[in-house]
């Protein structure tokens, strides 16, 4: 980049990394059983049910970008992080297939979810196939010693976080057994942050980074994951469905203990909120009361706290300048998205 060129925007960083990773991701998916490959392709937006080519909305590619930038942060070419990017993207896709089944979400990115399009059993099997492929992909990468262990540890944290998220819905909204903000943060770090941190750390390891640098990237990614989950909670209540691809109030109808709900329940202005939350047809009223009681403001303030922690970790690590710039830009973009 010359002195006259503007630094790339976050969407440009994401697009560059997706373009770098896409051929390897497609090649990996092509090694699956044809039916599994079709379901995987459908989940990525590459095809329709039956296998006809499609150009459907896919994910932003956040995790694969973090893996590529992790390698670049270590001073390596971004291609060194591609096996890590493919592995974490496959694990992420696996988690979404199973997550939609557990939550009963019928749509994903404005299309029928895989379990709705193909059936619950096939979707579970496709998720299992994606996870097995992720491990195989990472194990075959150069300099991969220890990386499968890193991925396995992140997956254990992800499952722990997902289990907590499901169990939270069974706990009372008020009283000593209620879900606390601290428990929420631990859940979000596992469910969302573990894989984001793992992506950046894996890319760094494959790029030749030392353990301290990889650990700093892992911790920064975990903070980013908590912030990302907090913003998702806000968008789930007040976001535009045309942008988010999810129905407004879905989290309320599923009785999820999202951060805006937890924060609002602690406010004296939300005395009638528990009753509203028990009436799914009144989700819009509940969302308005949550906002009036400060739930939205509290969630965004907490997200910015975790963003600041991630920025501090990145600023203190010995990262290559260009990659550090792109990581900072990506971090801000993901937390401020669509708000």
Helices and strands as residue ranges (DSSP letters): H 10-29, H 34-43, H 62-73, G 78-81, H 82-103, E 107-108, E 111-112, H 114-118, H 120-139, H 147-168, H 181-188, I 189-193, H 194-206, H 211-238, H 241-244, H 250-253, H 259-265, G 268-270, H 273-277, G 280-282, H 283-292, H 295-316, H 321-336
